[in-house]
Each structure stands twice: as structure tokens, then as C-alpha cells.
């Protein structure tokens, strides 16, 4: 099952897991212009034939503009998934934080501890968006009942 997880935003983190090929973790820095930004994000969502698309589900944003932009990202994901008959799993922010054991702790601390724990997968210069995407992808794989490899002796089912 080829899975992608998005931590959406102008700097969108993503994590891809493909059985046999492992992990691809990155961040796409999107343009400032909103029209161009959504166009580029849609190209990213459509960049492959996914079996599952998962994304960070946000319940509220402090800023109105951020809330509207998040809604656009979510709409693009849902539209692309519908067009391709792809399963979608939203993963709530708190679920990702709980999975790392960092509820209420600073994002930077979570990032550093995850990079240390998953140094064989996450690059040393991973951003918080990349780390969130990686952890979110693990949660999505678990929810979908899929096996994944996170270490030399660490295949989880």
C-alpha cells in the first residue's frame, strides 16, 4: 500500500511509505501567491497513484486566514482522492502529539527527540513539518492495518 501523509501549510511536510521501498520524507516550500500555492499543492497530491492519502486534521486555527487556507488544502486533498477513488484518513493533531509522547511540549523538543529516535529514517536537518508528517504517516498506516518498517529489527504490524 503506497501511502502519503501531508502536514499542510506554505511549507508542507510530507512522508511517503511504500512497502519494499521504505520511506521518503520531505518538505515542499509553496509559493506565497495563494492561487499558485494551491495549484502547486494539487500537483503534489496528484504526483503519484496513492492507495491512501492521510493528512493532519486541524480543528481550529487562531488566525482566520490560516483557517481558510487549511480548508483549501483539505478541499484539494479530498477532491483529488475522490477523483482517483483513493482512501483518505484524517489524523488529528493531538493524535500525532500523543504518538510521540509530546503533548504539551514544545515542537522543537519533539522534533529533536524524533530525529534522534528515528535517525535511520529522518534526516538530521528535518523540519518540524517533516517530523509531523513522518509520525502522522505511521499513525495512518496503523489505522489502515498496514505493516511498516521503522528500524532494522523493528517491523510493526
C-alpha positions, 0 to 999 in steps of 0.5 A, spaced: 500 500 500 503 506 497 501 511 502 502 519 503 501 523 509 501 531 508 502 536 514 499 542 510 501 549 510 506 554 505 511 549 507 508 542 507 511 536 510 510 530 507 512 522 508 511 517 503 511 509 505 511 504 500 512 497 502 519 494 499 521 501 498 521 504 505 520 511 506 521 518 503 520 524 507 520 531 505 518 538 505 515 542 499 516 550 500 509 553 496 509 559 493 506 565 497 501 567 491 495 563 494 492 561 487 499 558 485 500 555 492 494 551 491 495 549 484 502 547 486 499 543 492 494 539 487 500 537 483 503 534 489 497 530 491 496 528 484 504 526 483 503 519 484 497 513 484 496 513 492 492 507 495 491 512 501 492 519 502 492 521 510 493 528 512 493 532 519 486 534 521 486 541 524 480 543 528 481 550 529 486 555 527 487 562 531 488 566 525 482 566 520 486 566 514 490 560 516 483 557 517 481 558 510 487 556 507 487 549 511 480 548 508 483 549 501 488 544 502 483 539 505 478 541 499 484 539 494 486 533 498 479 530 498 477 532 491 483 529 488 482 522 492 475 522 490 477 523 483 482 517 483 477 513 488 483 513 493 482 512 501 483 518 505 484 518 513 484 524 517 489 524 523 488 529 528 493 533 531 493 531 538 493 524 535 500 525 532 502 529 539 500 523 543 504 518 538 510 521 540 509 522 547 509 530 546 503 533 548 504 539 551 511 540 549 514 544 545 515 542 537 522 543 537 523 538 543 519 533 539 522 534 533 529 533 536 527 527 540 524 524 533 530 525 529 534 522 534 529 516 535 528 515 528 535 517 525 535 511 520 529 514 517 529 522 518 534 526 516 538 530 521 536 537 518 528 535 518 523 540 519 518 540 524 513 539 518 517 533 516 517 530 523 509 531 523 508 528 517 513 522 518 509 520 525 502 522 522 504 517 516 505 511 521 499 513 525 495 512 518 498 506 516 496 503 523 489 505 522 489 502 515 492 495 518 498 496 514 505 493 516 511 498 516 518 498 517 521 503 522 528 500 524 532 494 522 529 489 527 523 493 528 517 491 523 510 493 526 504 490 524 
